[in-house]
Structure formats: C-alpha cells, structure tokens
Amino acid sequence: MKIKLKIGWLFALVLSLSTVTMAQQVSSEPSIFDYGKMWTFEDAPVGYWNETYGFNPTPEWIEASRMSALRFASWCSASFVSPDGLIMTNHHCSNGEMPKLQKAGEDFNKNGFYAETLADERKDEGLFVEQLVQIADITSEVDALVARAKSDADVPVMRDSAFNVVKRKYGAMSDWEGLRMQTITYYSGGKYSLYGYKRYDDIRLVFIPELDLGFYGGDPDNFTYPRYNLDCTFWRAYENGKPANTSAHYFKFNPEGAKEGDPVFVIGNPGSTERYRTVAQLEYDRDARYNIRLESMTEMHAELSEEYAKNPNAELLNQMFGLSNGMKAIGGIIEGIKDPVLMSRKRKLEADIKQKSGQPELWDRLAKTYEELGDYGAEINLLSPSGLNGGIMGYMHQLAGYKALVMNGGEEAEISKQMAIVKEGAAVLKDPTEVAKFSNLMSKMNKYASPGDDYIKGLFRSGSFSSALPKMLSSSALTGGNIDKVLKPKKIVKSKDPVLTMATNLTEQYNQAVGKFRASGAERRVLEGKVSKLAYEVNKGKLPPDATFTLRIADGVVKGYNYNGTTAPYKTTFFGLYDRHYSNNGESPWSLPDRWLDPPAELLNKPMNFVSTNDIIGGNSGSPIINVNREVVGLIFDGNIESLPGNFIYEPTLNRAVSVHAGGIAAALEYIYKADRLVNELKGMK
C-alpha cells in the first residue's frame, strides 16, 4: 500500500512538472518580433540576418530572390524553378483549375496528370502569374500631397489622389512601361511603396499528383504536424508560344533539401495579419467578433455533414472543408486571445509603445469606441442577411426591404417586381430545416445580445422562442393561402402580421448596429492609423508591416518542437506515409492510389515534409523556402495548429511553417511517377 502511494505521488509530481515545463515554453516577455518577420524586400533586415545567422546577403541576392518569386493568380504564391519558365506551387492552389483542363474521360483527382512532352502541357485559359520587377519608395511624394488635407477625414481622398499622380509619373518611365502598378500603404501611412508587376498569362500544366496525395490526410490532418503531404504542382510560363526564358531569375532546385538548424527563407505573398490591433480591439474580437462567427460556422458544418451523408458530392465536400478550415483558423485565434501569456505580451508591448509615443490618449480613445461597439456585435453578426444565418433571416431583410420600398413611394413597376420576389420567397417560412435554423439563430441572439435589449425580451416573452415561432408562423398570412393580405401595397403599411412585425424589428436592429459601426468608422480608421504609425515610428526599421498579399521574405530555421508530451521531428519520411495509410486501414482521407502501394525500398527513408520557424499566413501557400545559396529546399503548404494565433502575434517557440521537402518531391517524381523529363529539368539536366 505504501509503495502504491509513493508511486502515485511521484507520478503526480512528474505530471505537474511536465505541465509547468510546457507552459513555460512560451515566454511572457514581449519581443520585437511579436509583430512578425514578414519583411518587405525594400526593407530587408540584412544587418539582423548577418548578426543572427552569419549571413550577409548582397543586393544582388535580394533582387534575384525577389525576381524568382511569383504571385500565383489572386490567391497563392509560386516561383520559377528552372531557366525555362517552370513554375512550382501547391496542389491546393491549383486543384480548382483542373476541371477546365481535363478531357473527356479524364479524372485528375483520381489519377493526377503528367505531361510526357512539352507538347502535352495543357494551357489554362485565364490563369496568370505575376513577377514583382520594380519597387519604388513613394512615401515623400505621397506625404507631400497628403499634407494638403485640411482634416483627418480628407486624408483618404488626398491619398488616393496622390496615388494617381504617382502612378501617372512612373507609368511614363521606360522601365515601368507595360507593368501593372500597385500602390501599397504600410503602417497605416508610415510608408508607401509602388510595385510594378510583369504578368505571364500563358500558363500550362506540367504535373499534378492525385488528390489522395496532394491533400493527404484531408481535413483531420489540416493544420497538424507530423504530416505526409505531396502538396505540389508544376506549371510552365510561355511567351510567344514558347517556354519563357527565365534563365536570369529562378531558384535552383536542391533535392538534398534542408537539415535541422539550417537558416531558411520563405518568399511569398502572405494574405492578411492584424498584429497592429490594440489590446482593446483584440478583446472586442474575442467577445463580439470571432466567437459568434465560430459558433455559426460550426453549426453550418454540422448541417452540411448531415446532407453529405445522404448525398455525397464534391461541391458539398469543398464547402465543408472551407468551413472546417475557417473553424480551425478562427478557433486558434480565439485560443490565442484567451491565452494569458500571449495577451500579457501584447499588453506589455503596447504599454511600452504608448509611453514612448507620448500620445497614450490615442489608445484610450480607440478603446472607448470599441467598448461602445461591443453592445452591437451580436446584431452585426447574427442579424445580417449572411448565408451563415440561414434562409429565413435573409427573407426578413427581403420582406422589410419591400415594405420600406412601398412606404418610401417606390415606382409601381419596381414594387410589383419586388412583391413577386417576396411572395415566392415566403416558401422558406414553411421549410422545417430553415425554421429550425432560425429558431436556433434567435436563441443565439438571446445568448449574445446585450441584457437591456427589449426587442429580444419581446421575442422570448413566452420563455422559449422555439415554442413561440410555430405559433407566429401559423398565424401569419405569409404562410397561409391569402399572402396578398399582407403584401399588397395598401395593406403592408398598416399590417400587424407577426412575421412582418418581426422582420421590421430585426432589420431595424441590424441597421441600427450597422449605423453605429459606420458612424464611428472614420474615427476608428484614423485612430487605428495613428496608433499603427506610432508603433512603426517608435521602432523604426525594426518592425515589418502587417501582411497585405504582397511579396515578403521571412527568415527562420529548420527546427522540430515539443507537443503533446513528446517531440515532433523536424522532418517526416515516406515510411510514415505508409504507416499512416495502413494504421487507418487504407480508408480516406489516408488512402493511397494503387500505384503507390508497392514502393521501392529506396523511397521509404526519403524525407517528405519538414517544419521551420518561418513566419507565414494564408497566401503563403505555394511559397518556395530557400537556403542561403538561393536554392529551393522546400515548398510551403501549411502551418501547425500552434501557429494560428499568428494572425495577431508571432511566437516562434511552437509556431511552425510546414513544407513539402524538396527531396520528397524529387523522390516521388522519380520513383512513383517516372517523370524523368521533369526530374531532369529540376536537376538542371537537359
């Protein structure tokens, strides 16, 4: 008995110590890198790289890296990886284009595609990539013109005017001729840049693996690691009907990939971050923005899952994955905002900047506006005509809009047209699924709305909206045979129909909330801009701007991390892919195509995926990850679950970017797909 007690006590102590160790992995002290490492090319921190990695890149290295990278259409990143226009990006960036390219009887999701010859490469009409070839710092020019603004409200108009002036000036220069120009605002006006892009619009498919490999593990493995994913695709850019000559700027492909401890750089187009949001804004996000949205998305995903079980199809599956992806992302942000260590860092960093800026009142004023908006978060999210809120909520807006049209003396033809639309739309009130959704929606309103909202109390007067709603619907002419009793122009103005009354009340509450947001919108934008600009000025040259889906370079190192009481190795191998397949009995989403089921022994120990500390976000998908020699060692395709708070703070202890290993790509092409032409091109062999 005594031995058992001692062992139990020892086990509890070990568990307690391990928990403390995990909690202490992340420091509570702020870092200048809490704002991230998504550096612009015009402000690449060469001195910091030299100090940190012993690597001092030349201007030529930086320019060549920029010119070798691409923006893939309007949603991903990519890069040139051969002198003949070969482009590398992700499978999940490319898969949506496949239906356009398949011929009768082909199924790229099931069988993949490989062009045996140059002539076999498939042109994708409408697809394009863009190369950032010119950058100009236009801050002083824009500031000089914006300085003429008479008030804060005039600044956006003056800035747009300044942008147009600058574009005309640079557009007349020979080295900017024919480029698509984009003006970029960084640090809310602390810096302005002008970018010039060369567009390649003859893009042809070279290789894409099966969906089972390109999206291996499906939704369950999304945002996780260890990972086993061949999330890659190869395209080619053509000019004048021939492969584009990109010999001046491309990344050489290094099949050896990267090893643990190597400094590496991700070059791509991160979509959007919110790292300059204040603590008050993040608290608003936690309480009135993300939590409601997450609950709505979770419910819709459950509904689609039920529908998919009855009628499996690709469209529903894509919708479900999109929702699940968003749910994980938002859930990760919420957990991050709730994390006392991360928020302590945000508070300390903000306090330091406030004190150094000499204008702490700006933060206080911004906090006050968000405190006032907190009372309207439920209405903005739940009473909008969004698809997340179901068909009846959309019909409430339609019905109330028709009533407003009549009361405001709309034209007879338009009234007649809208009346027919509203009459037809009333069918949603009889749909049991939609009625249940709406009842649930109002229950959420009761949960999240401010305690003093009388209109909510009215809806729940009988205690349960789910019991009151059927009575309301059954007594409404909109669900009966005499719908004109409500909808005729002379009737609707004075109608006491319960559904019409509810529609009027709910849409009025929504419009009032929208009005509150709009009323403070200009002031909030000005305050947000000033706060961001002060953060930049206090730490000038040390902070990268928030992501804007423009080209960035993010430094990091190849490194594993601790999780779930164990350690994730920096790389995975193909052996693990097969273990995942057989451990799950070959069932989707861990199933492998037939051609993968008898692998050569040489494949099994080849690296497949790896992780690094690079700072990435959505939009970085398809980014090359390169070494100091400008060689591609991997292809970014995801982040781990611990990286999701990266929307508002970068914390590299557990945050990891997940990449396909260059060696894994080369091995799959060689051993499974027998894609000799492509392998030779990647190796630089003609």
Secondary structure, 3 states (H helix, E strand, C coil): CHHHHHHHHHHHHHHHHHHHHHHCCCCCCCCHHHHCCCEEHHHCCHHHHHHHHCCCCCHHHHHHHHHHEEEECCCEEEEECCCCCEEEECHHHHHHHHHHHCCCCCCHHHHCEECCCHHHCEECCCCCEEEEEEEEECHHHHHHHHCCCCCHHHHHHHHHHHHHHHHHHHHCCHHHCCCEEEEEEEHHHCEEEEEEEEEECCEEEEEECCHHHHCCCHHHHCCCCCCCCCCCEEEEEEECCEECCCCCCCCEECCCCCCCCCEEEEEECCCCCCCCCCHHHHHHHHHHHHHHHHHHHHHHHHHHHHHHHHCCCHHHHHHHHHHHHHHHHHHHHHHHHHCHHHHHHHHHHHHHHHHHHCCCHHHHHHHHHHHHHHHHHHHHHHCCCCHHHHHHHHHHHHHHHHHHHHHCCCCHHHHHHHHHHHHHHHHHHHCHHHHHHHHHHHHHHHHHCCCCCHHHHHHCCCCCHHHHHHHHHHCCHHHCCCCHHHHCHHHHCCCCCHHHHHHHHHHHHHHHHHHHHHHHHHHHHHHHHHHHHHHHHHCCCCCCCCCCCCCEEEEEEECCEEECCEEECCEEEHHHHHHHHHHCCCCCCCCCCHHHCCCCHHHHCCEEEEEECCCCCCCCCCCEEECCCCEEEEEEEEECHHHHHHHCCCCCCCCCEEEEEHHHHHHHHHHHCCCHHHHHHHCCCC
